Amino acid sequence: METTFVAKPSELKEQLLAKIESLFSDSDTPVTITLKQEEVKPRPDQWEIFLKMEEIRKRTELVSVTLPPGMDINDIIDGVNDVDL
């Protein structure tokens, strides 16, 4: 059997040990208790994320194109796609 407890150091009280004992009391097999402290990752700054998103938005912004009179847009599309129809 395996179980995981996540607790703050201030919450490591006798009740936790009693709970562990009750969960594993069916057997005389030794149990292994491993404690590790999680690294707390700082939250990203929301303003920095917004600025990066705006930078991407500006780079990917569509540019309006005005076609000269008489030009067929299909000719442009075919030229981009290298297709002669």
N, C-alpha and C positions, 0 to 999 in steps of 0.2 A: 504494500500500500504506500502511496505517496500523497502528500498534501503540502500546500504552500500557504504560509501566513505572510501577510504584508502588514507591518506595524511600525509605528514610530518608536524610537528608543524609549520614550517616556511611557509607552504602552506595554513594555515588556514586564509584565507583572506575574504574580503567582497564578492568576487565572489562566494565563496562556499556557503555562507549564501543566496545569491541571487538565486543560483541554487536550494537549498533546498526549498526556498520559491516558486519558479516557479513550482517545482514538486508537492508540496502539496497545491497549492493555490486554488484548486477546492472545498475545504471544510473548514469550520470554526472549524473543530474538532482539538483539540490540538495535537501536535506532540511531541514525546519524542526523545530527542537527547542524546545518550549515547556515551561517549568517553572512549576508553581504549587504553592503550599503549601495544603493542605487545612486548613480550620478544624476544630479538635477541639471537638465539642459535649460539654459536661459530661453525665455520666450522671445521669438523674433520681434523686432520693433515694427509695429504696424505701419508707421510712417515710412520706414525704409521699404517695406513690401509695396506700399502704395506707389512710391516713387519709381520702383523697378517696373511695376505694372504699367505706369504711365509712359515710361521710356519704351517699353515693348509696344504699347499701343501706338505711339507716335511713329515708330519704325515700320509698323505694319499697316499704317493708315492708307486707305485707298486714295489715289490721286485721280482727279477727274480728267478725262481726256476729251478734247473737242476734235471731232473729225472734220476735215475740210469738206466743203460741199461736193457732192458727187462721189465721194469715196464709199465703197461698200465695206462694211465691217467684216463681212465674211472673208474678204481678201486678206485682211489683217489676221483673222483667226487661222486661215489656211496657211499663211506665212509662218505663224508661230508654231503650228503643228507640222510644218513641212509636208503639207498635203496639197496636191494639185487635183482639183476636181473639174 
